[in-house]
Amino acid sequence: MWASKKSIKLWVTLTGVSVLILMSKRFLKYAARFTVLFLSLIALYFLAAFCLSKISVNHNTSHTKEIAIYIMTNGIHTDIVVPANNPLQNWTKEIKHNHTLAADSSYNYLAFGWGDKKFYLETPEFSDLKISTGLRAISGLNTSAMHTTYYKNMAEDENCKKIYVSVAQYKNLIKYISDSFTTNPDGHFISIKTGIRYDIADAFYEAKGSYSIFKTCNTWANGALKASDQKACLWTIFDTPIFQKYK
């Protein structure tokens, strides 16, 4: 009777161990499948980003030399730079000089950069970047902001390219940029009151949409070029493909 109980106990123990081993094998199998699927999706994402950025749109656009605008990059992020004030649009009525620390009427150009609000306000320097902030930004769950910066003059170099647009094209660009801002009931841009500054002549405003892995700051800038019938990528998440169109 004692031997029988001992055998039963041993059988139960071995059965339990077998079940655990089986469950572990199944877990490892599904974990391996999930890992392969996850890595495949990442590879597909970057492959699509590479291929679609190589496809140009508006490459036969006629460059009527009426209004000069610029595209500018810091190596990661693309800004669209336009005249601060011309007969078609006086941006200073909404992007007020007193919203900045030092800009005034001597600043002739205004740069627009769309992006994740939390990332903008919590990462003035890349050394300030937190993993949680970055992951939250690409999730598409955050609100967005428009970062605006006044410049007295613009100079072309590898990171700043001049583009000429027609009056009609610039009107389309004005609409695209304006429509990216969140406005109050009176139709005015909403300034974000914060002590965060990247420059003595910059300011932040509430913007529409959410940053994600499918819509980055560069996707927005590329959309601005599309809207104004300028050379652009079919789709891009990076700045480099945009600037390759203007070499």
Secondary structure, DSSP 8 states (H G I E B T S, - for coil): -HHHHHHHHHHHHHHHHHHHHHHHHHHHHHHHHHHHHHHHHHHHHHHHHHHHHHSEESTT----TTEEEEEEESSS-EEEEEESEETTEEGGGTS-GGGSSS--TT--EEEEEEEEHHHHHH-SSGGG--HHHHHHHHHT-S-EEEEEEEES----BTTEEEEEE-HHHHHHHHHHHHHTB-B-TTS-B-B---S--SSTTEEEEEESS---SSS-HHHHHHHHHHHTT--EESS-SSSHHHHHTT-
